[in-house]
Amino acid sequence: MDSAAASFYLCGMSDTDGRRWHDMGGRDAGPVPKGEHDFALWEKRVDALMMLCSGKGFFTVDGLRRALEDMGEDAFETMTYYERWMAAVNQNLVEQGVYTLEELGTRMEEIAQRGDSYGEAQDG
């Protein structure tokens, strides 16, 4: 492997152990909560959207994983599991040309104008 290929391959890896930042296997991360919890409605919708879009061929599990891993360490520290999933689904849909970031931004602004709740939207 030449130095350019090696540099590309090692991009994002730790200087000390050769792992990428998201590879937490075997590291102490504290206790794992073992209790069951119900998912919020929006989380269930993210899961349904991911299944629908991948089933229609907009992306694969590998594409979803690549987008998740490319987010960087800060995303894993500041975003919830399903927030990261939503960002990864969005990234894949933009890459596939399903919509543009401009189209998404315009639509999000239109929706924001309705208010913060369904009640506000009905009153507006």
matplotlib code that plots the C-alpha trace (Angstrom):
import matplotlib.pyplot as plt

x = [0.0, 1.5, 1.5, -1.5, -3.6, -2.4, -3.2, -6.8, -7.3, -6.1, -8.2, -10.1, -8.2, -6.8, -3.1, -2.8, -4.8, -5.8, -9.5, -11.9, -13.7, -17.0, -15.4, -16.2, -15.9, -14.2, -13.9, -15.3, -18.5, -20.2, -23.2, -25.7, -29.3, -31.1, -34.7, -37.1, -38.5, -41.2, -40.2, -41.6, -44.0, -41.4, -38.8, -41.2, -41.8, -38.0, -37.7, -40.7, -39.2, -35.8, -37.5, -39.6, -36.8, -34.3, -37.0, -37.5, -33.8, -32.9, -30.0, -28.7, -27.7, -24.1, -25.1, -26.9, -23.9, -21.5, -23.6, -23.7, -20.0, -19.2, -21.1, -18.2, -17.7, -19.6, -22.8, -22.6, -22.1, -24.9, -27.6, -29.8, -29.9, -32.9, -31.7, -28.6, -30.7, -32.9, -29.8, -28.3, -31.6, -31.7, -28.1, -28.8, -32.0, -30.2, -27.4, -29.9, -31.5, -34.9, -34.9, -32.3, -31.3, -32.9, -36.2, -36.0, -35.2, -38.1, -40.5, -39.2, -39.7, -43.3, -44.0, -42.4, -44.7, -47.6, -46.6, -45.0, -48.0, -51.0, -53.3, -51.3, -51.4, -55.2, -55.6, -53.3]
y = [0.0, 3.4, 6.3, 8.0, 4.9, 4.3, 7.9, 7.5, 4.1, 5.5, 8.7, 9.0, 6.3, 6.8, 7.5, 4.9, 1.8, 2.0, 2.2, 4.8, 7.0, 5.1, 1.7, 1.4, -2.4, -3.5, 0.1, 1.0, 3.0, 2.7, 0.6, -0.4, 0.2, -3.1, -1.9, -1.9, 1.4, 2.4, 4.4, 7.8, 8.1, 10.1, 7.4, 4.7, 6.9, 7.2, 3.4, 3.1, 5.7, 3.9, 0.5, 2.0, 3.9, 1.0, -1.4, 0.9, 0.8, 4.3, 3.0, -0.1, -0.9, -0.2, 3.3, 4.0, 2.8, 4.9, 8.0, 7.3, 6.8, 9.9, 12.1, 12.3, 11.9, 15.0, 13.7, 10.6, 12.8, 15.3, 13.4, 10.6, 7.3, 8.1, 11.7, 10.1, 7.6, 10.5, 12.4, 9.3, 8.6, 12.2, 12.1, 9.0, 10.4, 13.7, 11.6, 9.6, 12.8, 12.1, 15.8, 18.6, 20.3, 23.4, 21.6, 20.2, 23.6, 25.3, 22.6, 22.7, 26.5, 26.1, 23.6, 25.8, 28.6, 26.4, 26.6, 24.3, 22.0, 20.6, 22.9, 26.0, 24.8, 24.5, 27.9, 29.6]
z = [0.0, -1.0, 1.5, -0.1, 0.2, 3.7, 4.7, 3.2, 4.9, 8.3, 8.2, 11.4, 13.2, 16.7, 16.9, 19.7, 18.9, 15.2, 15.8, 14.3, 16.8, 16.7, 17.4, 21.1, 21.4, 24.6, 26.0, 29.3, 28.6, 32.0, 32.8, 30.1, 31.1, 30.9, 31.4, 28.6, 27.4, 25.0, 21.9, 21.2, 18.3, 16.3, 16.9, 15.5, 12.5, 11.9, 12.0, 9.6, 7.2, 7.2, 6.5, 3.7, 2.0, 2.2, 0.9, -2.1, -2.8, -1.8, 0.3, 1.9, 5.5, 4.4, 3.1, 6.4, 8.4, 6.3, 6.9, 10.6, 10.9, 8.8, 11.2, 13.5, 17.2, 18.2, 16.7, 18.9, 22.0, 21.2, 19.2, 20.3, 18.5, 16.4, 15.7, 14.2, 12.2, 10.8, 9.8, 8.1, 6.3, 5.1, 3.9, 1.9, 0.4, -0.6, -2.2, -4.2, -5.5, -3.9, -2.8, -2.4, 0.8, -0.6, -1.1, 2.4, 3.9, 2.2, 3.3, 6.9, 6.9, 5.7, 8.4, 11.1, 10.1, 11.3, 15.0, 17.5, 18.0, 16.1, 18.1, 17.0, 13.4, 13.5, 15.0, 12.5]

ax = plt.figure().add_subplot(projection="3d")
ax.plot(x, y, z, "-o")
ax.set_aspect("equal")
plt.show()
